Amino acid sequence: MSDELDLSAANTLRKEVFRLVVRGDRRPAVTRVYEHLRVIQEDPAAAPTDCKDGCAHCCSLPVMITVPEADLLAEAIEQGPRREELVRRLVGSHAEIAGLSAEEIALRGVPCPLLDGSSGRGSCAVYEARPLACRTYTSYDVSICQAHAENPTIERTSPARPLDYLTQLVTQSGLAGPTQKAFELRALLVELLTKEKRKKLQPATIDVTFRPERQ
C-alpha cells in the first residue's frame, strides 16, 4: 500500500457501509470506515503530516457529520464524565452560529465547542470519537492551517493529504445512507443530546452524493 490516489478500496467500502446503514447497522458502518482510515494513515509509505498534539488551527472550521457518526459521538458524550459541560458548550455554540450556512460558519471562525482550548491551540474533549471530517484533515503544512485560522476570508486551499481527503469524500457518501446529507456537528449533537427537533435547529447541510467520474 502507498499514498497513491487509488480510491478503489474506499469505493468498495462506500458500498459496504451504505448497505450497513440501510440495514440499521450504524455502529459497524462507522467503525469500518474509521479502521480503514487508521490503516492507510499508519502505512509507513504514507506521506508525512505536520499535525501535532495541541495543534487546533482547523478546529474553527465547520464540521459536517453524518447521522451514524453523530450517534457514536453523542454516545461518547453521554457516557463521559463531562456530559453536562459539553452539552452546555454545544448549545451555546450552536446559538452563536444558528441559521448560518457551512460557508458562513467557516468565515465566522467560531472554535468547535468540543475543543478544550482556543482556536490554534488545544485538544479535542472527545478525541477517540472524533468524526470522519476531523480524522481526515491531516495537514502536510501547518502554516496553511494557521493562515486560514487567522484570516478565514483568504482563498482556501486544503492542506490535507489527498488520499485522506478523498477517502473522506467517498466513504462519507456511504455513511450518509439514503439521505446523502451531512449535517453541521453542533445542531445534530444538540438534537441527539437534548431532544430538540432538527427542523427547529435548522442545521447547515451539504450534499455528499458520490459521483465517480466517467472513464
Buried (B, 14 or more C-beta within 10 A) or exposed (E): EEBEEEBEBBBEBBEBBBEBBEEEBBEBBBBBBBEBBEEBBEEEEBEEBBBEEEBBBBBBBBBBBBBBBBBBBBBBBEEEEBBEEBBEBBBEBBEEBBEBBBEEBBEEBBBBBBBBBEBBEBBBBBEEBBBBBBBBBBBBEBEBBBBBBEEBEEEEEEBBBBBBBBBBBBBBBBBBBEEBBBBBBBBBBBBBBEEBEBEEBBBBBBEBEBEEEEE
